[in-house]
Amino acid sequence: MARLIKAVKVFSYGILALFLLIIVIFASQFFNLAQIYKQALAGKDNLEQAAFLAGEEDFKKAIIFSDKARGNFNSAAAGAKEAKESFFISRVPLLKSQFDDIEYLFTT
């Protein structure tokens, strides 16, 4: 009986360690995904501002904002590519295909 209790304890610690490892892996990916989202949102805002300025015929400022938007989208695409190549995402086909789509969206 004592051996069974000891085996259950060892198994429990192993499951707990695995759970903590998964949390650490996801936490690092979460911060990366948050950064991608912030860059994409900033790119969208800059692109909207550029479109508004172009409508107002202030083309010099519109070009500045469109260049900022391009930089934001390039940064988001690079982050998406990095996330796609991570250990966990690269081994889950559904996640990998989603990141392929995101990367394609940012580069077009």
N, C-alpha and C positions, 0 to 999 in steps of 0.2 A: 504494500500500500504506500509506503514511504517513497519507493521508487517512482510510482505513478504520480504522486504529488510533485516530486522533483522534476519529472519529465514535463508535466503540465506547466510548471513555473518556467522552465527553460523555453518551452514552446511559446509561452506568453511573452517572455522577454524578446524572443526572436520576432514575433509578430509586432510588438511595440516598436522595436528598432526599425523594422521594415516600414511601418506606418510613419515614423518620424523622418526616415529617408525620403519617402514619397512627398511629405510636406515640404521638406527642404528643396527638393527638385521643383515642385510646383511653385514655391514662393519665388524662386529665381526667375522662372518663366513668367510669373504674374507681373513682376516689375518690368520685365522686358516688353510684355504686351501693353502695359500701361504707357510706356514710353512711345511705342509705336502709335498708339491711339492719340496721344498728345500731339505728336508730330503730324499725323494725318489731319487732325482737327485744326491745327495751326495752318496747315497748307490750304485747307478748305476756306478758312477765314481770309487768308491772304489772297486767294484766288477770287473770292467774292468781292473783296475790296478792289482788286485790280479791274474786275469787270465793271464795278460801279464807277471807278475813275475813268475808264475808257468810255463809258457812256457820257460822262461829264466832259469828255475830250481833253482830259489831263493825262496825256499819253506817257509823259516822262515818269510820273508817279505810278502809273499803271504798270509800266515795265518793271519798276523797282519791286512792286508787290508781286508781280508774276514771277520774278526771279526768286523772291523769298519763298513763294509757294512751291516752286520747282525744287528748291533746296529742302523744304520740309518733306515733300513727297519722296525725294531721293533718300533722305534719312530714314523715313518710314519704310521704304522698300528694302533698304540695307538691314534694318532691324528685323523685318519679316523674313528676309533670307537667312539671317543668323538664327532666328528662332526656328525656322523650318529645318535647319541643319542640326539642331540640338538632338541629343541622344533620344529623348522621349518622343518628341514630335516626329522625328524622322522614321520611327518604327511603328507609328500608328497611321495607317493609310488614310483614314478619314481626316485626321488633323493635317497630314502632309498635303493632301489635295486642297484643303481650305487655305493653307498658307501659300500654295501655288497660285490660287485665285487672288489672294490678297496682294501678293507680290506683283502679279500681272496688272492688277487694278492700279497700283501705285506707279508702275512704269509706263502706263499708257496715257 
